[in-house]
Every structure is written in C-alpha cells, then in structure tokens.
Amino acid sequence: MSEKAQEKSNYDDSGWRREKTQPSLQEVHRSLPIPKKASSLRKFMAFAGPGYLVAVGYMDPGNWATSLAGGSAFNYTLLSVILISNLMAIILQSLSAKLGIVTGRDLAQACRDHFSKPVSFVLWLLCEAAIAACDLAELIGSAIALNLLFDIPLFYGICITAFDVLIVLLLQNKGFRYIEALVISLIILITGCFIFELTMSQPDIKAVFNGFIPSSQIITDPKMLYISLGILGATVMPHNLYLHSSIVQTRKFEVSNEGKKEAIKFATIDSTVALMIALFVNAAILILAASTFYKTGHTAVASIEDAFKLLTPLLGTTLASTFFGLALLASGQNSTLTGTIAGQIVMEGFLNIKLSPWLRRLITRLIAITPALIVTYLYGAKGTTDLLILSQVILSLQLSFAVIPLVMFTSDAKKMGPFVNRGWLKVVAYIIATVIALLNAYLLWATFFN
C-alpha cells in the first residue's frame, strides 16, 4: 500500500492521518508514578505540578505592561477583562490536558498527525515564531529586572538571563519534579511580593469588586478597548497549549478509560487552581497601578521602568520598588524555564526529530537572544520596550493557529472517543476560538494602521 493510501486508511479508521510515533518529552514521559490505592488528596498531589508550569505563561513580563497601562489609565475597570481572559484560559488549558491524556499526543504531534505535511510545516514555522517572541519578552523582562534591582546594563542582563538553560538541563536530568518545585517556589515568591504591594497601596476594596463586573464603557471607549484587547492577547499564550498537552503525560496514570478519566479530572483541577493564582497576580498588577498611579494622577504609566521608579516615592518605602523588581525577575526566570521546554516539545512534535535537550534549548535561546542583543546595543531601553510590544503582536498573530486545531481535535469523536467534548463545551470552545481570532485580528489592525 502506498504512503498516501496508508494515510487515508488511518484517517478513516482513527481520525488521524498518521500513526503515533515517539512519546512527547521522551526523557520524562510517564516518569512520575501515581498511587493506585490512595486518598483523593494524595492522588491530587501526585498529579499537581503541570498546571503551575502552565500558569507561569499567564503572568510573564509580557502581561505586565498591559496591566500597568490599564490600571493607571482606567482605574479598576479592566479587572473584568482579566477575569474573562482567565476563564477562557481555564477552558482552553483543560482541553489541552485532555488532548494529551486521551490521545497520547501533544498538540504539536496532533497537528503533525492530522494535517498534510505542507500545512503542518507552516504551523510549525508560526509556532516557532511565537515561541521566539515569547522567549524574547521573557529575556527582556528579566534583563529589565536585573537593571532596576542591581543596575546591570540591559545588554549584559540579557546575556546573564540566557544562561538559565543550564538550570533547566540540570533539573530535568534529576527529574521533572525538580523543575516543578523550582517553578512553584518562584510563583510563591511572586505572589508574596504582590500581597505586600497590595497591603502597602491600600486599594478601595469595594471598587476592586466592582471592577470585576463588565462595563459597556470598555466597548464604547476606543482607548479602553485597545488596552483590553492587549490584555486578552497577552493573557492566553499559544505555547502553553503545546506545553500542557505534553507535560500532563509525565504522570504514569492507568491507560484505560477509568484511568484517563481520573487523570483528566485531577489535571483540570491542577491547572484551574494554578490559573486562579495567575489571575490574582495579573489582577494585583492592575490593582497596584490603579491604587497607586491612577489615584495620584499618574495616568500615563505604561512601562515597567516608570512603575518601578514611582512606587517608592508614592508608597513611601523602597521595599515597594524592590519587591516589584523581585517579582518581575522571578516572573521572567519562570517563563524562560517553561518556554525552553515548550520549544523542545514543538520542534520534536512537528518535525518528529529527536534533538539533545541542550542543543534544542541552545537553538531556542539563539533565536530570541540575537534580536534582543542587537536592538539593546543600538537603541537601549526604548528599543527593548518596542521589541516587547512587537513580541506581543507576534503572539497574538499565532494564537488562533493553536486554539482552533485544539478545539477541532478535542471535538472530534474519532480522535477522542468517549472523551469528546460535549455539545455545550463544543459551542463554548468554538465561541472562545472565534472571539480570540476576531479580537486578535482587530488588535493587529489597530497596532499597524491606527
């Protein structure tokens, strides 16, 4: 039988054009045991971890500028946008986890096994561009934090940040739990810093709660709408969908319908809890900007550097700026750790090739670090800010090319069997995919032509 005929036969029988080959993240695939006879709490703890690696992408430095701008310009009004974005993220990440658990494929492998080779290759190029853009934002964010905290020039800060690849390699060789432990520790640090910031800034609690109620002004005010779209575009990260569908497979759950059902349940709880922490961090950035900058008339604060410099005089303590910088540094380092793992998943998944982890991460780093170093050397801080904005535009452009295949695959009964999305979930998922596509298209148009 010819290769094309074989592909057609496979497609008709299982819904996949090609058969599954190597497992995702082979070096840690099914490496963490799940206790068979244990309490629900103990089982949940065994499954807990991947959600926190995913949540990192929802609080990375790319989100900070939009949240700062939204809070300083429009008080607490845009908290509702952060909440809606987070609810969309919870649904999409649950679908991503389900795809990985049920099919044994990560999203990149699923795209390769479903689409024709030319389409799959284009999707890979787009995804690589998005990961490079995300990596770029994280490198710049960490470099800005090092500059603000220790007065290290941005150029050298980017070089220092690039070496976190060595940390990933060291920890992954020891076991995937070590990476999860480091990421969770940094999330705790970020959360603690913002609890301190909110305590110092004393926000209006009633106004904060009112901010989570959507306002029609968000649609009618063009400036507010633009920043809202920026928040939406910066919140749902395409590489997280590839990442989550892979790392849920590090758990050695039973490969049966009951085992998969249990794995989906605990993976969904894990990611939902982690994303609620991400919601707190993103909301805290906006609340801090509103209660500190908007309240004092500083309504044009949109850059991280300006926020850092203003926090000390406005809140009356140097700790306010220090904790802000520490949270930014932890956020950038966390995001680069998970971004390099996502890069490995995408290249191996789309191209079906196996590279040494150190080589894959070196390639990812070089793709991101080269433009960052050139722009920083030539244009300084202003250039890195523009590059940060460009990275978010690239991410927005790629997002639909990850979301739509994910919704397609998890709504396909042949691929998912009894775990196919139910009718209401299909409708919700396609609405989310459509809204994301339309909003990001408008954001791109507004960025370039308005």
matplotlib code that plots the C-alpha trace (Angstrom):
import matplotlib.pyplot as plt

x = [0.0, 1.4, 2.1, -0.9, -3.2, -2.0, -2.5, -6.1, -6.8, -5.5, -7.5, -10.7, -10.3, -8.9, -9.3, -5.5, -3.7, -0.5, 0.2, 1.7, 5.5, 7.7, 6.2, 6.3, 9.3, 10.6, 13.2, 10.5, 7.4, 5.4, 8.3, 6.2, 4.1, 0.5, -0.5, -3.3, -4.9, -4.7, -7.0, -8.2, -5.9, -2.8, -3.7, -4.3, -0.8, 0.7, -1.0, -0.3, 2.5, 2.0, -0.7, 1.8, 4.2, 1.3, 0.3, 3.7, 2.9, -0.1, 1.9, 5.0, 6.6, 4.6, 1.4, 2.8, 2.8, -0.8, -2.0, 0.0, -1.4, -4.9, -4.8, -3.0, -5.3, -8.8, -8.6, -10.2, -12.5, -10.4, -10.3, -13.3, -11.2, -8.5, -11.2, -12.8, -9.4, -8.6, -11.9, -11.1, -7.7, -9.0, -11.3, -8.5, -6.0, -8.4, -8.9, -5.1, -4.6, -7.5, -5.9, -2.6, -4.1, -6.6, -4.6, -1.0, -0.1, 0.9, -0.7, 2.3, 2.2, -1.5, -1.1, 1.6, -0.5, -3.7, -2.7, -0.9, 2.9, 2.8, 0.2, 2.0, 5.2, 3.6, 2.0, 5.5, 7.1, 4.3, 4.7, 8.5, 8.0, 5.6, 7.9, 10.8, 8.6, 7.6, 11.2, 12.2, 9.6, 10.9, 14.6, 13.8, 11.7, 14.4, 17.1, 14.9, 14.5, 18.3, 18.9, 16.4, 17.5, 21.3, 21.9, 23.2, 23.1, 20.3, 22.8, 24.6, 21.3, 20.1, 23.4, 23.0, 19.4, 20.2, 22.2, 19.0, 19.1, 21.8, 19.3, 16.6, 19.1, 20.4, 16.9, 15.4, 18.3, 17.5, 13.7, 10.7, 9.6, 12.6, 11.6, 8.0, 9.4, 11.5, 8.6, 6.2, 8.7, 9.1, 5.3, 5.1, 7.7, 5.8, 2.5, 4.1, 5.6, 2.2, 0.5, 3.0, 2.4, -1.3, -1.0, 1.1, -1.1, -4.4, -6.8, -10.5, -11.9, -15.5, -14.1, -12.0, -15.0, -17.0, -14.1, -14.7, -18.2, -18.0, -18.8, -20.2, -17.6, -15.0, -16.6, -17.5, -14.2, -11.6, -8.6, -10.0, -11.0, -7.4, -5.8, -8.5, -7.5, -3.9, -4.7, -6.6, -3.9, -1.2, -3.0, -3.7, -0.3, -0.2, 2.9, 1.1, -1.4, 1.5, 3.3, 0.3, -0.7, 2.8, 3.7, 0.5, 1.9, 4.8, 2.3, 2.1, -1.7, -3.5, -4.1, -7.7, -10.9, -11.2, -7.5, -7.8, -11.0, -9.3, -6.2, -8.3, -10.2, -7.1, -5.2, -8.1, -8.3, -4.5, -4.5, -7.6, -6.1, -2.8, -4.6, -6.5, -3.2, -2.2, -5.5, -4.5, -1.1, -2.4, -5.2, -2.7, -0.6, -3.6, -4.9, -1.5, -1.4, -4.9, -4.5, -1.0, -0.8, -4.4, -5.2, -2.3, -2.9, -0.1, -2.5, 0.1, 2.3, 2.7, 6.3, 7.8, 10.7, 8.3, 6.3, 9.4, 10.7, 7.3, 6.4, 9.0, 8.0, 4.3, 4.1, 6.9, 9.1, 12.0, 10.7, 7.7, 10.1, 12.4, 9.5, 8.1, 11.5, 11.9, 8.5, 9.5, 12.8, 11.1, 8.4, 10.9, 13.0, 10.0, 8.8, 12.1, 12.3, 8.9, 9.5, 12.5, 10.6, 7.8, 10.4, 11.6, 8.1, 7.2, 10.3, 10.2, 6.4, 6.0, 9.2, 9.3, 13.0, 14.9, 17.5, 19.6, 17.8, 20.9, 21.0, 17.3, 17.4, 20.6, 18.8, 15.7, 17.9, 19.9, 16.7, 15.5, 18.7, 20.1, 17.5, 17.3, 21.1, 21.2, 18.3, 19.5, 23.0, 21.7, 18.7, 18.9, 15.8, 13.5, 14.3, 13.6, 10.2, 9.3, 10.6, 8.5, 5.4, 6.3, 6.7, 3.1, 1.8, 3.5, 2.0, -1.5, -1.0, -0.1, -2.7, -5.6, -3.3, -3.0, -6.5, -8.5, -6.7, -7.0, -10.8, -11.1, -9.2, -11.0, -14.4, -13.6, -15.3, -13.0, -9.9, -11.3, -13.8, -15.9, -13.9, -15.0, -16.2, -19.9, -22.3, -22.3, -18.5, -18.1, -20.2, -18.3, -14.9, -15.7, -17.1, -13.8, -11.8, -13.8, -13.7, -9.9, -9.4, -11.6, -10.1, -6.5, -7.2, -8.6, -5.6, -3.2, -5.1, -5.2, -1.5, -0.3, -2.9, -4.3]
y = [0.0, 3.5, 6.0, 8.2, 5.2, 4.2, 7.7, 7.7, 4.4, 5.5, 8.8, 6.9, 4.4, 6.6, 10.2, 10.5, 10.8, 9.3, 6.8, 7.9, 7.6, 8.7, 9.9, 13.5, 14.6, 11.1, 11.6, 12.2, 10.6, 8.6, 9.0, 10.0, 7.2, 7.7, 5.7, 3.3, 2.9, 6.3, 9.1, 11.7, 14.3, 12.1, 11.4, 15.1, 15.9, 13.3, 14.9, 18.5, 20.4, 20.7, 23.4, 25.6, 25.4, 26.5, 29.3, 30.8, 31.9, 33.8, 36.0, 36.6, 40.0, 40.4, 40.8, 43.5, 46.4, 46.0, 45.6, 48.6, 50.7, 49.5, 50.3, 53.6, 54.9, 53.5, 52.6, 49.2, 49.0, 46.5, 43.9, 42.3, 41.8, 40.0, 37.8, 36.9, 36.2, 33.9, 32.0, 31.4, 30.2, 27.7, 26.1, 26.0, 24.5, 21.9, 20.9, 20.8, 18.5, 16.3, 16.0, 14.9, 12.4, 10.8, 10.6, 10.3, 13.1, 16.7, 19.4, 19.6, 15.9, 16.0, 18.8, 16.7, 13.6, 15.3, 17.9, 17.4, 17.9, 21.4, 22.7, 21.1, 22.7, 26.2, 25.7, 24.7, 27.9, 30.1, 28.3, 28.7, 32.5, 32.7, 30.8, 33.1, 36.1, 34.8, 34.0, 37.5, 39.1, 36.9, 37.7, 41.4, 41.3, 39.6, 41.9, 44.9, 43.5, 43.0, 46.5, 48.0, 45.9, 45.8, 48.5, 45.9, 47.2, 45.7, 44.2, 42.2, 41.4, 39.6, 37.6, 36.6, 35.6, 33.4, 31.0, 29.7, 26.9, 25.3, 25.3, 23.5, 20.9, 20.2, 19.9, 17.8, 15.3, 15.0, 14.5, 16.6, 17.1, 19.3, 21.7, 21.8, 22.5, 25.5, 26.9, 26.7, 28.3, 31.3, 31.6, 31.7, 34.5, 36.5, 36.0, 37.1, 40.2, 41.3, 40.6, 43.1, 45.6, 45.5, 45.9, 49.0, 50.5, 50.1, 49.7, 50.5, 47.0, 47.9, 49.5, 46.4, 44.1, 46.4, 46.3, 42.6, 43.4, 44.1, 47.6, 48.8, 51.6, 49.0, 48.6, 52.3, 53.9, 53.2, 53.6, 51.3, 48.8, 48.8, 48.1, 45.5, 43.7, 43.9, 42.3, 39.5, 39.0, 38.9, 36.5, 33.4, 32.2, 29.8, 27.9, 27.0, 24.8, 22.8, 22.7, 21.5, 18.7, 17.3, 17.6, 16.0, 12.9, 12.8, 11.1, 7.3, 7.0, 3.9, 3.8, 2.8, 4.8, 5.0, 5.9, 8.6, 10.0, 10.3, 11.9, 14.5, 15.3, 15.9, 17.6, 20.0, 20.8, 21.3, 23.8, 25.6, 26.2, 27.4, 29.7, 31.3, 32.2, 33.7, 35.6, 37.0, 38.1, 39.8, 41.5, 42.6, 44.4, 46.3, 47.0, 48.2, 50.6, 51.8, 52.4, 53.9, 55.7, 56.4, 57.7, 60.2, 61.4, 59.4, 58.1, 57.5, 54.9, 52.0, 51.0, 48.7, 51.1, 54.0, 51.9, 50.8, 54.4, 55.8, 53.1, 54.2, 57.9, 57.2, 54.4, 55.9, 52.8, 51.5, 48.0, 48.7, 49.1, 46.2, 43.7, 44.8, 44.2, 40.8, 39.7, 40.8, 38.9, 35.7, 36.0, 36.4, 33.4, 31.2, 32.0, 31.3, 27.9, 26.8, 28.5, 26.4, 23.2, 24.3, 24.9, 21.4, 20.0, 22.0, 21.1, 17.4, 17.2, 19.0, 17.6, 14.2, 14.6, 14.0, 16.5, 16.6, 18.8, 21.1, 21.6, 22.3, 24.9, 26.5, 27.0, 28.5, 30.8, 32.0, 32.8, 35.0, 36.5, 37.7, 40.4, 41.4, 42.0, 43.9, 46.1, 46.7, 47.6, 50.0, 51.6, 50.9, 50.8, 52.4, 49.8, 46.9, 48.4, 48.5, 44.9, 43.8, 45.3, 43.6, 40.2, 40.5, 41.3, 38.2, 36.1, 37.5, 36.6, 33.0, 32.3, 31.2, 28.7, 26.9, 27.4, 26.3, 22.9, 22.2, 22.8, 20.8, 17.8, 17.6, 17.9, 15.0, 11.8, 9.6, 11.0, 11.4, 8.5, 8.8, 11.8, 14.0, 17.5, 17.5, 19.6, 22.7, 22.5, 22.4, 25.5, 27.4, 26.3, 27.4, 30.7, 31.3, 30.4, 32.8, 35.6, 35.2, 35.2, 38.3, 40.3, 39.5, 40.4, 43.8, 44.2, 43.7, 46.1, 48.7, 48.3, 48.7, 51.0, 53.1]
z = [0.0, -0.9, 1.8, 0.7, 0.7, 4.2, 5.5, 4.1, 5.7, 9.1, 8.8, 8.1, 11.0, 13.8, 12.7, 12.4, 9.1, 10.6, 13.4, 16.6, 16.8, 19.7, 23.0, 23.9, 26.0, 25.9, 28.6, 31.3, 29.7, 32.3, 34.7, 37.8, 39.4, 40.5, 43.6, 42.7, 46.2, 47.9, 49.0, 46.6, 48.2, 47.8, 44.2, 43.5, 45.0, 42.6, 39.6, 40.8, 39.1, 35.3, 35.9, 37.7, 34.7, 32.5, 34.9, 34.5, 31.0, 32.2, 34.5, 32.3, 31.7, 28.5, 30.6, 33.0, 30.6, 29.5, 33.1, 34.3, 31.4, 32.1, 35.9, 35.6, 32.9, 33.8, 37.5, 38.3, 35.2, 33.2, 36.0, 34.3, 31.1, 33.2, 34.7, 31.3, 29.8, 32.7, 32.4, 28.7, 29.6, 32.1, 29.5, 26.8, 29.2, 30.3, 26.6, 26.1, 29.1, 27.9, 24.4, 25.8, 28.2, 25.8, 22.6, 24.0, 21.7, 22.5, 20.4, 18.1, 17.4, 16.9, 14.3, 12.5, 12.6, 11.4, 8.8, 5.5, 5.6, 4.0, 6.4, 9.4, 8.3, 8.1, 11.6, 12.9, 11.5, 13.0, 16.4, 16.4, 15.7, 18.6, 21.0, 19.9, 20.5, 23.9, 24.8, 23.7, 26.1, 29.0, 28.3, 28.1, 31.3, 33.3, 31.9, 32.9, 36.4, 36.8, 35.6, 38.0, 41.0, 40.5, 37.9, 35.4, 31.8, 29.7, 27.3, 30.0, 31.7, 28.6, 28.4, 32.1, 31.7, 28.7, 30.9, 32.6, 30.0, 32.2, 35.1, 33.0, 31.9, 35.4, 36.9, 34.1, 34.4, 38.1, 37.4, 36.3, 39.9, 40.5, 37.7, 39.1, 42.6, 41.3, 39.3, 42.2, 44.6, 42.2, 41.9, 45.7, 45.7, 43.1, 45.0, 48.2, 46.7, 45.4, 48.7, 50.2, 47.4, 47.8, 51.6, 51.1, 48.3, 50.2, 47.3, 47.6, 48.1, 47.0, 43.8, 43.2, 43.4, 41.1, 38.6, 38.1, 36.7, 32.9, 31.8, 28.5, 28.5, 27.7, 24.2, 23.6, 24.7, 21.9, 24.1, 26.8, 24.1, 22.7, 26.1, 26.8, 23.6, 24.6, 27.9, 26.1, 23.6, 26.3, 28.6, 26.5, 25.4, 22.4, 23.6, 26.8, 24.9, 23.4, 26.8, 28.8, 26.4, 26.8, 30.5, 31.7, 30.1, 32.7, 35.0, 34.9, 35.1, 34.0, 30.2, 30.5, 30.2, 34.0, 34.4, 31.7, 33.3, 36.6, 35.1, 33.2, 36.4, 38.5, 35.7, 35.2, 39.0, 39.0, 36.1, 37.4, 40.8, 39.3, 36.9, 39.7, 41.2, 37.9, 38.0, 41.4, 40.1, 36.9, 38.8, 41.5, 38.9, 37.6, 41.2, 42.2, 39.2, 39.9, 43.6, 43.3, 39.9, 38.9, 42.4, 42.3, 38.8, 37.1, 34.4, 31.7, 33.4, 31.0, 31.2, 33.8, 34.4, 35.2, 37.6, 39.4, 39.9, 41.0, 43.6, 46.2, 46.4, 46.1, 48.7, 50.9, 51.1, 48.9, 49.6, 47.3, 44.3, 45.5, 45.8, 42.4, 40.8, 42.6, 41.3, 37.8, 37.9, 39.3, 36.6, 33.8, 35.0, 35.5, 32.0, 30.4, 32.1, 30.8, 27.4, 26.7, 27.5, 25.2, 22.4, 22.7, 22.6, 19.4, 17.4, 18.3, 17.9, 14.5, 12.9, 14.5, 15.2, 18.4, 19.4, 22.5, 25.0, 25.3, 21.5, 21.2, 24.0, 22.6, 19.3, 21.1, 23.0, 20.0, 18.1, 20.9, 22.2, 18.8, 18.1, 21.8, 21.9, 18.6, 19.5, 23.0, 21.8, 19.1, 20.8, 24.5, 26.8, 24.3, 21.7, 24.1, 25.0, 21.3, 20.9, 23.9, 22.2, 18.9, 20.7, 22.0, 18.5, 17.1, 19.9, 19.1, 15.4, 16.2, 18.9, 16.6, 14.9, 18.2, 19.6, 16.5, 16.0, 19.7, 19.7, 16.4, 17.8, 21.2, 19.4, 17.0, 18.2, 16.2, 17.9, 21.4, 21.7, 24.9, 25.9, 23.0, 24.0, 25.0, 23.0, 25.3, 25.6, 21.8, 21.5, 24.2, 22.9, 19.3, 20.6, 22.5, 19.4, 17.3, 19.8, 20.1, 16.3, 15.8, 18.7, 17.8, 14.2, 15.4, 17.7, 14.8, 12.6, 15.3, 16.1, 12.5, 11.0, 13.9]

ax = plt.figure().add_subplot(projection="3d")
ax.plot(x, y, z, "-o")
ax.set_aspect("equal")
plt.show()
